[in-house]
Amino acid sequence: MPFQQGSARTRQRTVLLVGMVVLLAALVLAVVLASVLTHGKQEVSPRMMKWKDRGTTKNLQEVILGRCYSYVMARYPELGDKDCLKIWESLKHAFIYKNPCNITSEDYQPLMELASHPIPCNKSLFWSKTNDLAHRYTKSNQNFLTLEDTLLGYMADRVSWCGDPSAPGINYESCPKRSECESNPSSVFWKMASKMFAEAACGVVQVMLNGSVEAGAFRSSSIFGSIEIFNLNPDKVSAVHIWLMHDIGGPQSESCSGHSIKRLKSILEDRNIKIICEDNYRPVQLLQCVHNPDHTDCRLCTNTT
C-alpha cells in the first residue's frame, strides 16, 4: 500500500507538472501571437503623407494662444471679449485628421467668424511683393493696418500647419505647397482671410506695390490681383491710393504710367472705384533710407519738396 500511495502521489505530481508546462507554453504562444499581430498592425497602418513644404510649426497651440492673448489683451484691449481658446479649437478642427489637400472654406468659416473684427476706414493697407517694407511701415506708423496686423493675420503670420488622416492627426514633418495641391490648409486660410480683409475695407484704401519687379508691379495671379481687388466694396471704398515703391539702388522697372498699373486702373475704374498712383511715396521712401542713408537715391530724396 505505501508503494501504491507513493506511486499515486508521483503520478499526481507528474500530471500537475505537465499541466504547468502546457499552461506556460500556452502563455508564451499567446505573447508571441500578440507581438506578431501588433507588429503586423503597425506595418499596415497608414503613414504620414510626405510633402515638399515645411511641416506644422512646433508647439503650434502655444504659439497661436500666445499671439491671440497678446493681441487682444495688450495690443488691442478693446477686443478683450475674444475667446482665444475657442479660436484655437476652431483652427485645430479646421485641419486636424484631414487630408491636407481637401481643405474647404467651410472648414475655416467658424474661425473667421470668431476672430473677425472691424477695420477703421482709411486704414487698410494692401501689399504685393513688398512684404517686409509694408510691415516695417505699419510698425512705424500705426495709422495703417495690413492683413497681418489684424487678429487673424497676426496669429498666422509665418506659421505653418497641416493635418493627416493618421494619428496624431497633425503632420509636423511636411505640409503641401500650393503647387502640390491648391486646397491646402495655408492657401485656403489666406484666401479667406484676404477676402474678409478686403470686404471690411472702407474709405480710401492704400496698396503698396513693387516697381522694381521686372514682371510688373501688378500681377493678376497675386492675392491682391485675384482676390482682394475684386472684394473691395465700391459702395464703401471711395478710392485706392497706390504707393509704387522702387528698391533703393534697384531697377525702376515700372512707374505709375506703366503697363501693369494701367491694367489695375482699368479694373478699378470698371468697378467704379477712383484710383490715385504715386511713385515712391515719400514717408515709405524715408523708411527705406533708414537702411541706406548714404545712397544717392536717399540724398536726392531729402532735397525734394
VOBA-1610 file (N, C-alpha, C; in pm, whole numbers, padded with zeros to 5 digits, always signed):
BEGIN
Met+00082-00122+00000Met+00000+00000+00000Met+00085+00126+00000Pro+00191+00133+00088Pro+00273+00254+00085Pro+00330+00278-00051Phe+00371+00169-00119Phe+00431+00186-00251Phe+00328+00240-00351Gln+00203+00183-00343Gln+00096+00230-00432Gln+00060+00376-00406Gln+00058+00414-00273Gln+00029+00555-00241Gln+00137+00646-00297Gly+00266+00599-00285Gly+00376+00681-00339Gly+00364+00694-00489Ser+00326+00585-00555Ser+00310+00591-00700Ser+00199+00688-00739Ala+00091+00689-00660Ala-00022+00780-00689Ala+00022+00925-00677Arg+00100+00949-00566Arg+00147+01087-00547Arg+00238+01129-00662Thr+00323+01033-00705Thr+00415+01064-00815Thr+00338+01097-00941Arg+00231+01018-00967Arg+00150+01044-01087Arg+00081+01181-01079Gln+00035+01216-00957Gln-00031+01346-00939Gln+00067+01460-00967Arg+00190+01443-00911Arg+00291+01548-00934Arg+00323+01560-01083Thr+00332+01443-01149Thr+00364+01443-01292Thr+00256+01513-01372Val+00130+01483-01338Val+00017+01547-01408Val+00020+01698-01386Leu+00043+01738-01259Leu+00049+01882-01228Leu+00162+01950-01304Leu+00278+01883-01308Leu+00394+01939-01375Leu+00367+01955-01525Val+00310+01849-01583Val+00277+01855-01725Val+00176+01968-01752Gly+00077+01979-01663Gly-00023+02085-01679Gly+00039+02224-01675Met+00134+02243-01580Met+00201+02373-01569Met+00283+02403-01694Val+00351+02298-01745Val+00431+02317-01866Val+00341+02356-01984Val+00226+02288-01997Val+00133+02318-02106Val+00080+02461-02093Leu+00043+02499-01967Leu-00007+02635-01942Leu+00097+02740-01977Leu+00224+02716-01935Leu+00332+02809-01963Leu+00354+02822-02114Ala+00350+02708-02183Ala+00369+02710-02327Ala+00257+02790-02396Ala+00135+02772-02342Ala+00022+02847-02399Ala+00038+02996-02380Leu+00086+03034-02259Leu+00110+03175-02231Leu+00216+03233-02324Val+00325+03159-02341Val+00433+03205-02431Val+00381+03221-02572Leu+00301+03124-02617Leu+00244+03130-02751Leu+00152+03251-02768Ala+00074+03279-02662Ala-00017+03394-02667Ala+00060+03525-02679Val+00171+03536-02601Val+00254+03656-02607Val+00314+03674-02745Val+00366+03562-02801Val+00427+03568-02934Val+00325+03609-03039Leu+00205+03550-03032Leu+00100+03583-03127Leu+00059+03731-03116Ala+00046+03777-02991Ala+00010+03918-02969Ala+00114+04010-03029Ser+00241+03974-03009Ser+00351+04054-03063Ser+00347+04057-03215Val+00325+03939-03274Val+00319+03931-03420Val+00202+04013-03474Leu+00085+03999-03408Leu-00032+04072-03454Leu-00013+04222-03441Thr+00043+04265-03326Thr+00069+04409-03305Thr+00166+04461-03408His+00273+04383-03432His+00373+04423-03530His+00310+04433-03669Gly+00223+04338-03698Gly+00155+04339-03827Gly+00068+04462-03844Lys-00002+04501-03736Lys-00086+04620-03742Lys-00004+04744-03768Gln+00112+04754-03703Gln+00198+04870-03723Gln+00246+04878-03868Glu+00268+04762-03926Glu+00319+04759-04063Glu+00215+04808-04164Val+00087+04774-04138Val-00016+04808-04235Val-00086+04940-04203Ser-00059+05001-04087Ser-00123+05126-04052Ser-00075+05237-04147Pro-00162+05336-04177Pro-00123+05441-04271Pro-00009+05527-04216Arg+00080+05566-04305Arg+00192+05651-04265Arg+00160+05796-04298Met+00234+05887-04233Met+00217+06029-04260Met+00248+06057-04407Met+00164+06137-04470Met+00191+06178-04608Met+00316+06267-04611Lys+00389+06261-04722Lys+00511+06341-04736Lys+00490+06449-04842Trp+00528+06573-04805Trp+00509+06688-04892Trp+00640+06766-04906Lys+00636+06874-04983Lys+00758+06948-05015Lys+00780+07073-04929Asp+00677+07115-04855Asp+00692+07235-04773Asp+00719+07197-04627Arg+00757+07295-04547Arg+00785+07269-04405Arg+00660+07218-04334Gly+00680+07143-04228Gly+00570+07086-04153Gly+00507+07186-04057Thr+00411+07135-03979Thr+00343+07218-03880Thr+00443+07276-03780Thr+00426+07403-03749Thr+00512+07470-03652Thr+00507+07398-03518Lys+00623+07372-03461Lys+00628+07307-03330Lys+00556+07393-03225Asn+00490+07327-03132Asn+00415+07398-03026Asn+00313+07496-03085Leu+00246+07452-03190Leu+00152+07540-03260Leu+00045+07596-03166Gln-00009+07513-03079Gln-00114+07560-02989Gln-00064+07675-02902Glu+00055+07659-02846Glu+00110+07763-02758Glu+00138+07892-02836Val+00185+07877-02960Val+00214+07994-03043Val+00085+08070-03074Ile-00019+07999-03118Ile-00145+08065-03154Ile-00210+08130-03032Leu-00214+08056-02921Leu-00275+08112-02800Leu-00197+08233-02749Gly-00064+08222-02750Gly+00018+08333-02703Gly-00003+08459-02786Arg-00007+08442-02918Arg-00028+08558-03006Arg-00169+08614-02988Cys-00266+08527-02973Cys-00404+08572-02955Cys-00418+08654-02827Tyr-00368+08602-02716Tyr-00377+08675-02590Tyr-00299+08806-02595Ser-00183+08805-02659Ser-00103+08927-02673Ser-00181+09033-02750Tyr-00249+08991-02857Tyr-00322+09084-02943Tyr-00441+09145-02871Val-00523+09060-02807Val-00649+09109-02751Val-00633+09165-02609Met-00526+09132-02542Met-00507+09183-02405Met-00411+09303-02400Ala-00306+09300-02483Ala-00204+09404-02476Ala-00215+09505-02590Arg-00226+09457-02715Arg-00224+09549-02829Arg-00358+09618-02850Tyr-00466+09540-02845Tyr-00599+09597-02870Tyr-00695+09549-02761Pro-00685+09605-02641Pro-00768+09559-02530Pro-00918+09574-02555Glu-00956+09659-02653Glu-01098+09672-02685Glu-01153+09543-02746Leu-01064+09451-02786Leu-01105+09320-02838Leu-01096+09211-02732Gly-01091+09251-02606Gly-01071+09157-02496Gly-01180+09055-02479Asp-01294+09074-02549Asp-01402+08975-02537Asp-01380+08856-02629Lys-01274+08858-02710Lys-01246+08744-02797Lys-01202+08625-02713Asp-01254+08507-02745Asp-01223+08384-02671Asp-01111+08310-02742Cys-00987+08327-02694Cys-00871+08270-02761Cys-00873+08117-02762Leu-00926+08056-02656Leu-00934+07910-02653Leu-01028+07858-02762Lys-01142+07924-02779Lys-01234+07884-02884Lys-01173+07907-03022Ile-01100+08016-03035Ile-01034+08046-03163Ile-00933+07937-03197Trp-00855+07894-03097Trp-00759+07785-03122Trp-00831+07656-03160Glu-00936+07622-03086Glu-01009+07498-03114Glu-01068+07500-03255Ser-01119+07614-03298Ser-01178+07622-03432Ser-01071+07610-03539Leu-00952+07663-03513Leu-00841+07646-03608Leu-00800+07499-03614Lys-00785+07437-03497Lys-00742+07297-03493Lys-00842+07207-03566His-00970+07228-03541His-01072+07142-03603His-01081+07164-03754Ala-01026+07275-03802Ala-01030+07303-03946Ala-00938+07210-04024Phe-00834+07155-03958Phe-00737+07077-04034Phe-00696+06943-03971Ile-00716+06924-03842Ile-00664+06804-03776Ile-00733+06678-03830Tyr-00655+06573-03852Tyr-00700+06443-03904Tyr-00761+06452-04045Lys-00735+06562-04117Lys-00790+06577-04252Lys-00679+06569-04356Asn-00715+06517-04472Asn-00621+06519-04585Asn-00590+06665-04618Pro-00463+06705-04615Pro-00430+06847-04632Pro-00451+06899-04774Cys-00498+06816-04865Cys-00530+06863-05000Cys-00680+06874-05021Asn-00758+06851-04914Asn-00904+06854-04926Asn-00966+06956-04830Ile-00896+07063-04800Ile-00949+07164-04708Ile-01044+07257-04784Thr-01154+07295-04720Thr-01253+07381-04784Thr-01274+07510-04703Ser-01338+07605-04765Ser-01368+07731-04695Ser-01461+07706-04577Glu-01548+07604-04589Glu-01638+07572-04477Glu-01560+07529-04353Asp-01445+07466-04373Asp-01363+07424-04259Asp-01320+07544-04174Tyr-01294+07657-04240Tyr-01242+07775-04170Tyr-01350+07876-04132Gln-01473+07856-04175Gln-01577+07956-04152Gln-01596+07988-04002Pro-01602+07887-03913Pro-01616+07920-03770Pro-01500+08006-03718Leu-01378+07978-03763Leu-01262+08057-03720Leu-01275+08201-03767Met-01314+08221-03892Met-01328+08356-03946Met-01428+08437-03866Glu-01538+08373-03829Glu-01641+08444-03753Glu-01595+08477-03611Leu-01522+08385-03549Leu-01475+08409-03412Leu-01368+08517-03405Ala-01281+08525-03505Ala-01164+08614-03496Ala-01181+08746-03570Ser-01291+08764-03643Ser-01307+08888-03719Ser-01332+09007-03627His-01294+09124-03676His-01320+09247-03601His-01322+09363-03701Pro-01384+09476-03666Pro-01395+09588-03761Pro-01257+09648-03794Ile-01243+09699-03918Ile-01124+09771-03961Ile-01164+09917-03980Pro-01101+10011-03911Pro-01139+10152-03926Pro-01121+10199-04071Cys-01208+10289-04115Cys-01198+10343-04251Cys-01066+10417-04271Asn-01016+10412-04392Asn-00893+10480-04436Asn-00765+10419-04380Lys-00776+10302-04314Lys-00657+10243-04251Lys-00608+10115-04318Ser-00683+10062-04415Ser-00645+09936-04478Ser-00527+09955-04573Leu-00424+09872-04555Leu-00307+09876-04643Leu-00286+09738-04704Phe-00305+09728-04835Phe-00280+09604-04908Phe-00137+09609-04963Trp-00082+09493-04997Trp+00054+09491-05049Trp+00074+09373-05142Ser+00174+09386-05230Ser+00212+09277-05317Ser+00360+09292-05351Lys+00437+09189-05320Lys+00583+09190-05340Lys+00653+09301-05261Thr+00589+09343-05151Thr+00651+09444-05063Thr+00632+09403-04917Asn+00634+09274-04891Asn+00603+09219-04760Asn+00680+09290-04648Asp+00812+09287-04653Asp+00893+09342-04545Asp+00872+09493-04529Leu+00872+09565-04640Leu+00859+09711-04635Leu+00722+09752-04582Ala+00617+09686-04627Ala+00482+09720-04581Ala+00467+09702-04431His+00527+09595-04379His+00512+09568-04235His+00606+09654-04150Arg+00719+09690-04205Arg+00803+09787-04134Arg+00731+09921-04125Tyr+00657+09954-04230Tyr+00586+10081-04230Tyr+00471+10082-04129Thr+00393+09974-04123Thr+00282+09973-04027Thr+00331+09965-03883Lys+00451+09913-03863Lys+00508+09913-03727Lys+00549+10054-03686Ser+00593+10135-03783Ser+00637+10271-03752Ser+00522+10372-03759Asn+00415+10336-03831Asn+00301+10425-03846Asn+00174+10344-03826Gln+00117+10352-03708Gln+00002+10270-03674Gln-00130+10327-03725Asn-00121+10423-03817Asn-00241+10473-03882Asn-00289+10376-03990Phe-00209+10273-04018Phe-00246+10178-04123Phe-00235+10035-04072Leu-00318+09948-04131Leu-00320+09806-04093Leu-00311+09719-04218Thr-00217+09627-04219Thr-00216+09522-04321Thr-00299+09406-04268Leu-00320+09306-04352Leu-00389+09185-04306Leu-00316+09123-04188Glu-00182+09126-04193Glu-00103+09065-04085Glu-00108+09146-03956Asp-00168+09265-03961Asp-00188+09345-03840Asp-00326+09325-03780Thr-00410+09242-03844Thr-00539+09205-03785Thr-00518+09082-03697Leu-00617+09047-03618Leu-00602+08932-03528Leu-00573+08804-03606Leu-00649+08778-03711Leu-00629+08656-03790Leu-00488+08650-03847Gly-00447+08758-03912Gly-00316+08760-03975Gly-00202+08757-03875Tyr-00222+08825-03762Tyr-00118+08830-03658Tyr-00093+08691-03601Met-00198+08614-03580Met-00182+08479-03525Met-00113+08386-03624Ala-00144+08401-03752Ala-00100+08303-03853Ala+00028+08343-03927Asp+00074+08466-03910Asp+00189+08513-03986Asp+00313+08426-03964Arg+00370+08375-04073Arg+00493+08293-04072Arg+00477+08163-03993Val+00354+08120-03973Val+00326+07995-03904Val+00272+07894-04006Ser+00303+07767-03986Ser+00260+07662-04079Ser+00181+07555-04004Trp+00082+07497-04073Trp+00008+07386-04012Trp-00057+07302-04121Cys-00072+07174-04092Cys-00150+07085-04178Cys-00179+06957-04102Gly-00284+06888-04142Gly-00324+06765-04077Gly-00284+06642-04156Asp-00327+06527-04105Asp-00303+06399-04172Asp-00408+06301-04120Pro-00460+06213-04208Pro-00563+06118-04163Pro-00515+06022-04054Ser-00384+05998-04044Ser-00332+05905-03943Ser-00294+05979-03816Ala-00286+05904-03706Ala-00252+05964-03576Ala-00110+06022-03582Pro-00087+06135-03512Pro-00176+06207-03419Pro-00266+06310-03486Gly-00279+06306-03619Gly-00369+06395-03689Gly-00307+06525-03735Ile-00183+06552-03691Ile-00110+06673-03731Ile+00026+06630-03787Asn+00064+06685-03901Asn+00190+06648-03965Asn+00296+06754-03932Tyr+00391+06715-03848Tyr+00498+06807-03808Tyr+00620+06798-03901Glu+00617+06704-03993Glu+00733+06681-04080Glu+00724+06759-04211Ser+00606+06762-04272Ser+00593+06831-04401Ser+00447+06868-04426Cys+00428+06972-04507Cys+00295+07015-04549Cys+00300+07044-04699Pro+00187+07037-04769Pro+00189+07057-04914Pro+00207+07202-04955Lys+00286+07221-05061Lys+00297+07351-05124Lys+00175+07375-05211Arg+00154+07501-05249Arg+00041+07533-05336Arg+00053+07461-05470Ser+00178+07441-05516Ser+00199+07372-05644Ser+00162+07224-05637Glu+00160+07168-05515Glu+00123+07027-05499Glu-00027+07008-05495Cys-00096+07102-05431Cys-00242+07100-05431Cys-00293+07237-05388Glu-00395+07283-05456Glu-00449+07417-05435Glu-00521+07429-05300Ser-00596+07323-05264Ser-00680+07330-05144Ser-00606+07284-05020Asn-00487+07341-04996Asn-00411+07306-04876Asn-00446+07402-04763Pro-00418+07367-04637Pro-00462+07449-04523Pro-00416+07594-04529Ser-00292+07618-04571Ser-00240+07755-04574Ser-00307+07839-04682Ser-00314+07785-04804Ser-00372+07861-04916Ser-00518+07897-04890Val-00596+07799-04843Val-00738+07824-04818Val-00755+07929-04708Phe-00673+07918-04602Phe-00682+08014-04492Phe-00654+08156-04541Trp-00542+08176-04611Trp-00504+08312-04651Trp-00598+08370-04755Lys-00653+08287-04840Lys-00751+08336-04937Lys-00877+08386-04865Met-00922+08310-04767Met-01042+08351-04694Met-01016+08476-04611Ala-00901+08479-04543Ala-00866+08595-04460Ala-00850+08719-04547Ser-00789+08704-04665Ser-00770+08817-04757Ser-00903+08869-04808Lys-00992+08778-04842Lys-01126+08817-04889Lys-01199+08895-04782Met-01193+08848-04658Met-01261+08914-04548Met-01200+09051-04519Phe-01067+09060-04530Phe-00997+09188-04508Phe-01040+09290-04612Ala-01051+09247-04738Ala-01092+09338-04845Ala-01237+09382-04828Glu-01323+09289-04789Glu-01465+09322-04771Glu-01485+09423-04659Ala-01393+09423-04561Ala-01407+09513-04446Ala-01353+09653-04475Ala-01278+09670-04584Ala-01215+09799-04614Ala-01319+09905-04646Cys-01289+10028-04604Cys-01378+10140-04635Cys-01299+10270-04643Gly-01359+10371-04708Gly-01290+10498-04726Gly-01182+10486-04832Val-01071+10558-04812Val-00955+10547-04903Val-00869+10431-04854Val-00839+10339-04944Val-00751+10228-04907Val-00619+10243-04982Gln-00513+10193-04920Gln-00379+10201-04977Gln-00333+10065-05026Val-00249+10063-05130Val-00185+09940-05172Val-00040+09972-05208Met+00053+09898-05147Met+00196+09919-05171Met+00244+09812-05270Leu+00289+09858-05388Leu+00338+09768-05492Leu+00486+09791-05517Asn+00551+09692-05579Asn+00695+09696-05603Asn+00723+09729-05750Gly+00773+09850-05774Gly+00802+09894-05910Gly+00935+09845-05962Ser+01008+09766-05881Ser+01136+09712-05924Ser+01124+09568-05975Val+01003+09513-05970Val+00981+09376-06019Val+00972+09379-06171Glu+01056+09300-06234Glu+01065+09303-06381Glu+00935+09262-06448Ala+00863+09168-06388Ala+00740+09118-06449Ala+00624+09216-06437Gly+00640+09322-06360Gly+00534+09420-06342Gly+00489+09432-06198Ala+00452+09553-06158Ala+00415+09577-06019Ala+00282+09511-05983Phe+00188+09510-06078Phe+00058+09449-06052Phe+00050+09315-06124Arg+00021+09209-06049Arg+00012+09075-06106Arg-00129+09019-06080Ser-00194+08977-06187Ser-00330+08923-06174Ser-00334+08795-06093Ser-00220+08725-06086Ser-00216+08597-06014Ser-00191+08613-05864Ser-00158+08734-05820Ser-00130+08757-05677Ser-00259+08755-05597Ile-00246+08744-05465Ile-00364+08750-05377Ile-00436+08884-05395Phe-00360+08992-05405Phe-00421+09123-05426Phe-00492+09128-05561Gly-00426+09076-05665Gly-00481+09085-05800Gly-00594+08989-05829Ser-00600+08878-05756Ser-00702+08777-05785Ser-00816+08773-05683Ile-00792+08823-05563Ile-00894+08813-05457Ile-00930+08949-05399Glu-00831+09019-05345Glu-00860+09140-05269Glu-00923+09249-05354Ile-00868+09272-05473Ile-00918+09381-05557Ile-01066+09361-05594Phe-01108+09234-05611Phe-01245+09207-05653Phe-01342+09198-05535Asn-01290+09206-05413Asn-01377+09204-05296Asn-01382+09338-05224Leu-01320+09441-05285Leu-01340+09577-05236Leu-01482+09618-05272Asn-01552+09677-05178Asn-01692+09715-05200Asn-01699+09859-05251Pro-01740+09879-05378Pro-01745+10016-05433Pro-01838+10110-05355Asp-01933+10052-05281Asp-02022+10135-05200Asp-01956+10183-05071Lys-01845+10118-05035Lys-01774+10154-04912Lys-01638+10218-04939Val-01574+10178-05049Val-01439+10227-05081Val-01449+10343-05179Ser-01400+10460-05137Ser-01409+10578-05222Ser-01293+10589-05321Ala-01175+10536-05283Ala-01058+10545-05371Ala-00951+10447-05328Val-00867+10409-05425Val-00749+10327-05398Val-00627+10410-05427His-00541+10424-05327His-00418+10504-05340His-00300+10407-05354Ile-00239+10405-05473Ile-00126+10315-05497Ile+00004+10384-05458Trp+00084+10316-05375Trp+00220+10361-05346Trp+00313+10269-05425Leu+00368+10318-05535Leu+00455+10236-05620Leu+00600+10260-05578Met+00654+10165-05504Met+00788+10181-05445Met+00894+10110-05529His+01011+10174-05538His+01127+10114-05604His+01234+10085-05500Asp+01302+09973-05516Asp+01411+09939-05425Asp+01518+10047-05432Ile+01573+10082-05316Ile+01682+10179-05315Ile+01801+10120-05392Gly+01841+10190-05498Gly+01951+10141-05580Gly+01910+10031-05676Gly+01782+09994-05673Gly+01735+09884-05757Gly+01679+09935-05889Pro+01640+09847-05978Pro+01585+09890-06107Pro+01449+09956-06090Gln+01419+10050-06176Gln+01288+10112-06178Gln+01214+10056-06298Ser+01163+09934-06280Ser+01104+09860-06391Ser+00971+09919-06437Glu+00902+09985-06344Glu+00771+10038-06380Glu+00737+10160-06296Ser+00671+10256-06360Ser+00623+10375-06292Ser+00471+10373-06290Cys+00411+10480-06242Cys+00265+10487-06236Cys+00201+10488-06375Ser+00281+10513-06479Ser+00228+10510-06616Ser+00257+10377-06684Gly+00307+10279-06608Gly+00345+10150-06663Gly+00227+10064-06706His+00259+09956-06779His+00155+09872-06839His+00070+09798-06736Ser+00133+09745-06629Ser+00052+09669-06532Ser-00033+09762-06446Ile+00016+09883-06419Ile-00062+09980-06342Ile-00183+10025-06424Lys-00166+10035-06556Lys-00280+10069-06642Lys-00387+09960-06635Arg-00344+09834-06629Arg-00440+09725-06616Arg-00516+09734-06483Leu-00442+09766-06377Leu-00503+09780-06244Leu-00603+09895-06244Lys-00565+10007-06305Lys-00655+10122-06313Lys-00783+10085-06386Ser-00769+10009-06494Ser-00885+09970-06573Ser-00981+09883-06492Ile-00925+09789-06416Ile-01009+09701-06333Ile-01085+09782-06229Leu-01016+09875-06162Leu-01079+09954-06057Leu-01182+10050-06114Glu-01150+10112-06227Glu-01244+10206-06287Glu-01370+10135-06335Asp-01353+10011-06384Asp-01471+09932-06424Asp-01560+09901-06305Arg-01501+09903-06185Arg-01578+09875-06064Arg-01619+10005-05994Asn-01602+10117-06066Asn-01641+10249-06015Asn-01565+10290-05890Ile-01437+10253-05886Ile-01350+10293-05774Ile-01243+10386-05828Lys-01231+10502-05771Lys-01131+10600-05811Lys-00991+10551-05776Ile-00892+10588-05857Ile-00756+10542-05832Ile-00657+10658-05838Ile-00563+10657-05743Ile-00455+10755-05736Ile-00325+10677-05729Cys-00224+10715-05805Cys-00096+10645-05802Cys+00017+10744-05775Glu+00108+10706-05689Glu+00221+10792-05652Glu+00350+10710-05654Asp+00447+10756-05734Asp+00577+10690-05737Asp+00655+10725-05611Asn+00709+10623-05546Asn+00796+10640-05428Asn+00735+10734-05324Tyr+00623+10690-05269Tyr+00554+10763-05164Tyr+00654+10803-05055Arg+00665+10933-05032Arg+00775+10988-04953Arg+00791+10926-04813Pro+00686+10914-04733Pro+00705+10856-04599Pro+00763+10714-04602Val+00723+10634-04701Val+00776+10498-04712Val+00920+10501-04762Gln+00950+10593-04856Gln+01086+10602-04908Gln+01183+10645-04798Leu+01139+10732-04711Leu+01224+10772-04598Leu+01254+10653-04508Leu+01157+10565-04494Leu+01179+10443-04415Leu+01282+10354-04485Gln+01275+10344-04618Gln+01375+10269-04693Gln+01515+10326-04671Cys+01521+10457-04662Cys+01650+10524-04649Cys+01714+10508-04511Val+01636+10462-04414Val+01694+10434-04282Val+01806+10331-04295His+01787+10234-04387His+01887+10130-04408His+01990+10168-04514Asn+01965+10277-04587Asn+02057+10320-04694Asn+02075+10471-04691Pro+02114+10529-04577Pro+02114+10676-04565Pro+02210+10748-04659Asp+02317+10681-04701Asp+02417+10747-04785Asp+02397+10721-04933His+02297+10644-04968His+02275+10614-05109His+02227+10738-05184Thr+02264+10747-05311Thr+02226+10862-05392Thr+02075+10885-05394Asp+01998+10777-05403Asp+01851+10791-05403Asp+01802+10860-05277Cys+01867+10833-05167Cys+01824+10891-05039Cys+01869+11036-05025Arg+01983+11068-05078Arg+02027+11208-05074Arg+01937+11294-05160Leu+01898+11243-05276Leu+01805+11317-05363Leu+01670+11329-05297Cys+01633+11223-05225Cys+01502+11222-05159Cys+01491+11336-05060Thr+01597+11365-04987Thr+01592+11469-04884Thr+01585+11608-04945Asn+01619+11621-05075Asn+01618+11753-05139Asn+01486+11784-05208Thr+01396+11684-05210Thr+01268+11708-05277Thr+01179+11793-05190Thr+01088+11862-05251Thr+00997+11947-05175Thr+00856+11891-05181
//
